[in-house]
């Protein structure tokens, strides 16, 4: 009987990852600076990652990393990185589609987060790498504008959507009190010009995760090229 009950309980991690701790702390600090009263429920570390009281309202927040592993998954890359080997990684810069995919990955779990924590609303906190040494991508004002548009255009039960970056801090992308928008860039069959730029970095997979560095990238092989989520564009390989 007890075994049957235990098997039905959701599996929880005993503690947060280092990145989750940093990200949650940055969002908490931002909210406090804005004058909000924050009281954390220390019983929760997973599903959802963070439960807290915001001015008396209980909130369940889930973190979603937007890093190399996620970009490889979303682009359906079949390549793998051999540990301790340097790679030159080329990837498309598509922040609007990153936010779209992050919401898609987590939106069906909102009822679970609310039920597990008995919270009144759920938040999604997306974030860049915090332990890779150098960020995979910069957080420009243009990127934030595109992310905000994508967050407001993708309908879900999340009441608030955030993005956190090691260089620029915590940013609220959209809140339930704000209007929804129609972002044509999210539709890959329109004639509107999508985001078609790409970036590169030198990466090494270690026991601690991905390590990103800068250097003489032209001397680094092999090259790992991730193709755009927007299939109208291709990055030349070879």
C-alpha positions as CSV (number, residue, x, y, z in Angstrom):
1,X,0.0,0.0,0.0
2,X,2.7,2.5,1.0
3,X,4.8,1.5,-2.0
4,X,1.9,2.1,-4.3
5,X,1.3,5.6,-2.9
6,X,5.1,6.4,-3.1
7,X,5.2,5.4,-6.7
8,X,2.5,7.9,-7.5
9,X,4.3,10.8,-6.0
10,X,6.2,13.1,-8.4
11,X,10.0,12.6,-8.2
12,X,11.6,15.8,-6.8
13,X,15.3,16.8,-6.8
14,X,16.6,17.3,-3.3
15,X,18.1,20.7,-4.1
16,X,18.3,23.2,-6.9
17,X,21.1,23.4,-9.4
18,X,23.7,26.1,-9.0
19,X,22.3,28.0,-12.0
20,X,18.8,27.9,-10.6
21,X,20.0,29.3,-7.2
22,X,21.7,32.2,-9.0
23,X,18.7,32.9,-11.3
24,X,16.2,32.8,-8.5
25,X,18.3,35.1,-6.3
26,X,18.5,37.6,-9.1
27,X,14.8,37.6,-9.7
28,X,14.1,37.9,-6.0
29,X,16.5,40.8,-5.7
30,X,14.9,42.6,-8.6
31,X,11.4,42.1,-7.1
32,X,12.6,43.4,-3.7
33,X,14.2,46.5,-5.3
34,X,10.8,47.2,-6.9
35,X,9.3,47.2,-3.4
36,X,7.6,43.8,-3.3
37,X,7.5,41.7,-0.2
38,X,9.0,38.2,-0.9
39,X,8.8,35.3,1.5
40,X,10.2,32.0,0.1
41,X,8.7,28.6,0.9
42,X,11.9,26.6,1.5
43,X,10.2,23.2,1.1
44,X,10.2,23.4,-2.7
45,X,13.3,22.9,-5.0
46,X,11.7,21.2,-8.0
47,X,8.4,20.9,-9.8
48,X,8.2,23.9,-9.3
49,X,11.7,25.1,-8.7
50,X,10.7,28.1,-6.5
51,X,7.7,28.8,-4.4
52,X,7.3,32.1,-2.7
53,X,4.8,34.6,-1.5
54,X,4.6,37.9,-3.5
55,X,2.8,40.5,-1.4
56,X,0.7,37.8,0.1
57,X,0.0,35.9,-3.1
58,X,1.6,32.4,-3.4
59,X,3.5,31.9,-6.7
60,X,5.0,28.8,-8.2
61,X,8.0,29.6,-10.5
62,X,9.7,27.2,-12.9
63,X,13.1,27.8,-14.4
64,X,14.0,27.0,-18.1
65,X,17.6,27.1,-19.2
66,X,18.2,28.3,-22.8
67,X,21.7,27.0,-23.5
68,X,23.5,24.8,-25.9
69,X,21.7,21.6,-24.9
70,X,18.4,23.2,-25.5
71,X,19.4,24.8,-28.8
72,X,20.6,21.3,-30.0
73,X,17.3,19.7,-28.9
74,X,15.1,22.4,-30.5
75,X,17.1,22.2,-33.8
76,X,16.9,18.4,-33.8
77,X,20.6,18.1,-34.0
78,X,21.9,14.5,-34.1
79,X,25.5,15.5,-33.2
80,X,27.1,14.9,-29.9
81,X,30.0,16.6,-28.2
82,X,32.9,14.3,-27.0
83,X,34.0,15.3,-23.5
84,X,37.3,17.3,-23.1
85,X,37.4,18.1,-26.9
86,X,37.2,21.7,-28.3
87,X,34.4,22.5,-30.7
88,X,33.7,25.5,-32.7
89,X,29.9,25.9,-32.4
90,X,27.9,27.9,-34.9
91,X,24.3,28.6,-33.9
92,X,21.4,30.8,-35.1
93,X,20.3,33.8,-33.0
94,X,16.6,33.3,-32.7
95,X,15.5,34.7,-29.3
96,X,11.8,34.9,-30.4
97,X,11.8,31.2,-31.2
98,X,13.8,30.3,-28.1
99,X,11.1,31.9,-25.9
100,X,8.4,30.1,-28.0
101,X,10.1,26.7,-27.4
102,X,10.7,27.4,-23.7
103,X,7.0,28.2,-23.1
104,X,6.0,25.2,-25.2
105,X,8.2,22.9,-23.2
106,X,6.7,23.9,-19.8
107,X,3.2,25.2,-20.4
108,X,1.4,21.8,-20.1
109,X,3.0,21.4,-16.6
110,X,1.4,24.5,-15.1
111,X,-1.5,22.6,-13.5
112,X,1.1,20.3,-11.9
113,X,3.1,23.2,-10.5
114,X,0.0,24.8,-9.1
115,X,-1.3,21.5,-7.6
116,X,2.0,20.6,-6.0
117,X,2.6,23.9,-4.4
118,X,-1.0,25.1,-3.8
119,X,0.0,28.3,-5.5
120,X,-2.4,30.9,-7.0
121,X,-0.3,31.5,-10.1
122,X,2.7,30.2,-12.1
123,X,5.7,32.0,-13.5
124,X,8.2,30.9,-16.1
125,X,11.8,32.1,-15.6
126,X,14.0,31.5,-18.7
127,X,17.7,32.1,-18.3
128,X,21.1,31.9,-20.1
129,X,24.2,30.0,-19.0
130,X,25.7,31.1,-15.6
131,X,28.3,28.4,-15.2
132,X,29.9,28.1,-18.7
133,X,32.5,30.8,-18.2
134,X,31.5,33.1,-21.1
135,X,27.8,33.5,-22.1
136,X,26.8,31.8,-25.4
137,X,25.0,35.0,-26.4
138,X,24.9,38.7,-25.4
139,X,21.7,40.2,-24.1
140,X,21.1,43.3,-26.2
141,X,18.1,45.7,-26.1
142,X,17.1,44.2,-29.4
143,X,17.1,40.7,-28.1
144,X,15.0,41.7,-25.1
145,X,12.5,43.5,-27.3
146,X,12.1,40.4,-29.5
147,X,11.8,38.2,-26.4
148,X,9.1,40.4,-24.9
149,X,7.1,40.3,-28.1
150,X,7.4,36.5,-28.2
151,X,6.4,36.1,-24.6
152,X,3.3,38.2,-25.1
153,X,2.4,36.4,-28.3
154,X,2.6,32.8,-27.0
155,X,-0.5,32.0,-25.0
156,X,-0.1,29.9,-21.9
157,X,-1.3,29.7,-18.3
158,X,1.9,31.3,-17.0
159,X,1.0,34.7,-15.3
160,X,4.5,36.1,-15.8
161,X,7.5,35.3,-18.0
162,X,11.1,36.4,-17.2
163,X,14.5,36.1,-18.8
164,X,17.8,36.3,-16.7
165,X,21.2,36.9,-18.1
166,X,24.6,37.0,-16.3
167,X,25.5,40.3,-17.8
168,X,22.2,42.2,-17.8
169,X,20.4,40.7,-14.9
170,X,16.7,39.8,-14.5
171,X,14.1,41.1,-17.0
172,X,10.3,40.7,-16.9
173,X,9.3,39.9,-20.4
174,X,5.5,39.7,-20.0
175,X,2.9,39.9,-17.2
176,X,-0.7,38.8,-17.1
177,X,-1.8,42.5,-16.8
178,X,-0.2,43.3,-20.1
179,X,-1.9,43.0,-23.5
180,X,-1.2,40.1,-25.9
181,X,0.5,40.8,-29.2
182,X,0.6,39.1,-32.6
183,X,4.2,38.4,-33.6
184,X,4.4,37.4,-37.2
185,X,8.0,36.3,-36.8
186,X,6.8,33.2,-35.0
187,X,5.0,32.0,-38.1
188,X,7.7,30.4,-40.3
189,X,5.5,30.6,-43.5
190,X,5.0,34.4,-43.6
191,X,6.9,36.6,-46.0
192,X,8.1,38.8,-43.1
193,X,11.9,38.8,-42.7
194,X,12.8,36.6,-39.8
195,X,15.9,36.8,-37.6
196,X,18.6,35.3,-39.7
197,X,21.9,36.1,-38.0
198,X,24.2,33.5,-36.3
199,X,26.9,33.5,-33.7
200,X,29.9,31.3,-32.8
201,X,31.8,30.2,-29.7
202,X,34.5,27.7,-28.7
203,X,33.1,25.1,-26.3
204,X,34.4,22.1,-24.3
205,X,32.2,19.6,-22.5
206,X,33.6,18.9,-19.0
207,X,32.4,16.9,-16.0
208,X,30.9,20.2,-14.7
209,X,29.0,20.9,-17.9
210,X,29.7,23.2,-20.9
211,X,32.8,25.4,-20.7
212,X,32.8,28.3,-23.2
213,X,35.9,30.3,-24.1
214,X,37.2,32.7,-26.7
215,X,40.3,32.1,-28.9
216,X,41.6,31.3,-32.3
217,X,38.4,29.8,-33.5
218,X,39.7,29.2,-37.0
219,X,42.1,26.6,-35.7
220,X,39.4,24.6,-33.8
221,X,37.9,21.5,-35.3
222,X,35.4,19.8,-35.4
223,X,32.7,22.4,-36.2
224,X,29.3,21.9,-34.7
225,X,26.7,23.8,-36.8
226,X,23.1,24.1,-35.5
227,X,20.5,25.0,-38.1
228,X,17.9,27.7,-37.6
229,X,14.5,26.7,-36.2
230,X,13.1,28.9,-39.0
231,X,13.5,26.4,-41.8
232,X,13.5,29.1,-44.5
233,X,17.2,29.7,-43.6
234,X,20.2,27.4,-43.6
235,X,23.7,28.1,-42.2
236,X,26.4,26.8,-44.6
237,X,28.3,23.8,-43.2
238,X,31.8,22.6,-44.0
